[in-house]
Amino acid sequence: MWTLQLKQGLRSRLQSRPAWNIDPYTRDFEAALRGMWVALCEGQAEGEELGPNPR
């Protein structure tokens, strides 16, 4: 049965992937959000007008 062979070890293969390593992913995501927030705040401090669709 090839489906049983496919299922065996699937969890360990998935968990070894970088996307399943939540701590580094969370840190990188938080850093990205923080960077966007800082850029937004710096733009407002420089008088950049922000509307519903900033460009």
Residue frames relative to the residue before (quaternion, step in Angstrom):
aa qw qx qy qz dx dy dz
M 1.0000 0.0000 0.0000 0.0000 0.00 0.00 0.00
W 0.2992 -0.7938 0.5035 0.1638 3.57 -0.35 1.20
T 0.6079 0.5594 -0.3745 0.4211 3.65 1.05 -0.54
L 0.6317 0.5159 -0.3337 0.4726 3.57 1.05 -0.70
Q 0.6405 0.5138 -0.3187 0.4734 3.57 1.00 -0.80
L 0.6412 0.5257 -0.3176 0.4600 3.58 1.02 -0.77
K 0.6859 0.4953 -0.2807 0.4532 3.57 0.95 -0.90
Q 0.6214 0.5385 -0.3504 0.4484 3.57 1.06 -0.71
G 0.8201 0.1974 -0.1740 0.5081 3.54 -0.75 1.03
L 0.4345 0.7175 -0.4571 0.2957 3.59 1.23 -0.07
R 0.6489 0.5311 -0.3231 0.4387 3.57 0.90 -0.91
S 0.6907 0.4686 -0.2930 0.4664 3.59 0.82 -0.93
R 0.6324 0.5169 -0.3416 0.4649 3.61 1.04 -0.69
L 0.6654 0.4954 -0.3075 0.4661 3.59 0.94 -0.84
Q 0.6970 0.4848 -0.2822 0.4468 3.57 0.87 -0.93
S 0.6231 0.5315 -0.3508 0.4541 3.60 1.17 -0.31
R 0.5444 0.6221 -0.3929 0.4029 3.59 1.25 -0.18
P 0.6065 -0.5931 0.3851 0.3635 3.61 -1.06 0.68
A 0.6248 0.5619 -0.3527 0.4117 3.61 1.00 -0.70
W 0.6743 0.4823 -0.2943 0.4754 3.59 1.15 -0.50
N 0.5874 0.5352 -0.3812 0.4724 3.59 1.25 -0.13
I 0.2084 -0.8743 0.4280 0.0947 3.53 0.33 1.35
D 0.6188 0.5792 -0.3665 0.3838 3.63 0.98 -0.68
P 0.6973 0.4246 -0.3016 0.4924 3.66 0.72 -0.85
Y 0.6089 0.5513 -0.3533 0.4477 3.60 1.03 -0.75
T 0.6708 0.5012 -0.2963 0.4593 3.58 0.91 -0.95
R 0.6471 0.5141 -0.3217 0.4621 3.60 0.93 -0.85
D 0.6705 0.4936 -0.3009 0.4651 3.59 0.92 -0.89
F 0.6491 0.5136 -0.3129 0.4657 3.57 1.00 -0.82
E 0.6479 0.5070 -0.3144 0.4736 3.60 0.98 -0.83
A 0.6472 0.5146 -0.3194 0.4630 3.59 0.97 -0.82
A 0.6388 0.5182 -0.3245 0.4670 3.59 1.00 -0.78
L 0.6570 0.4998 -0.3068 0.4738 3.59 0.94 -0.87
R 0.6466 0.5184 -0.3167 0.4614 3.56 0.96 -0.89
G 0.6517 0.5195 -0.3127 0.4557 3.59 0.95 -0.84
M 0.6539 0.4973 -0.3137 0.4762 3.58 0.98 -0.80
W 0.6416 0.5266 -0.3213 0.4559 3.58 1.02 -0.82
V 0.6497 0.5071 -0.3136 0.4716 3.58 0.94 -0.89
A 0.6511 0.5112 -0.3196 0.4611 3.61 0.92 -0.86
L 0.6413 0.5168 -0.3170 0.4703 3.57 1.01 -0.79
C 0.6810 0.4873 -0.2891 0.4639 3.57 0.87 -0.94
E 0.6497 0.5037 -0.3230 0.4688 3.58 0.97 -0.77
G 0.6304 0.5300 -0.3293 0.4619 3.59 1.04 -0.71
Q 0.6573 0.4912 -0.3095 0.4805 3.58 1.01 -0.78
A 0.6364 0.5314 -0.3309 0.4507 3.59 1.02 -0.74
E 0.6870 0.4588 -0.2728 0.4931 3.58 1.13 -0.62
G 0.5864 -0.6187 0.3544 0.3844 3.59 1.26 0.13
E 0.3661 0.7279 -0.5010 0.2918 3.57 1.20 0.30
E 0.3495 -0.7442 0.5297 0.2084 3.57 -0.81 0.99
L 0.1090 -0.7877 0.6053 0.0358 3.52 -0.83 1.01
G 0.0533 -0.7931 0.6067 0.0011 3.52 -0.79 1.05
P 0.7767 -0.3265 0.2316 0.4863 3.56 -1.22 -0.34
N 0.7863 0.1694 -0.0920 0.5870 3.60 1.14 -0.59
P 0.0558 -0.8299 0.5538 0.0373 3.63 0.44 1.13
R 0.1054 -0.7959 0.5950 0.0393 3.57 -0.99 0.81
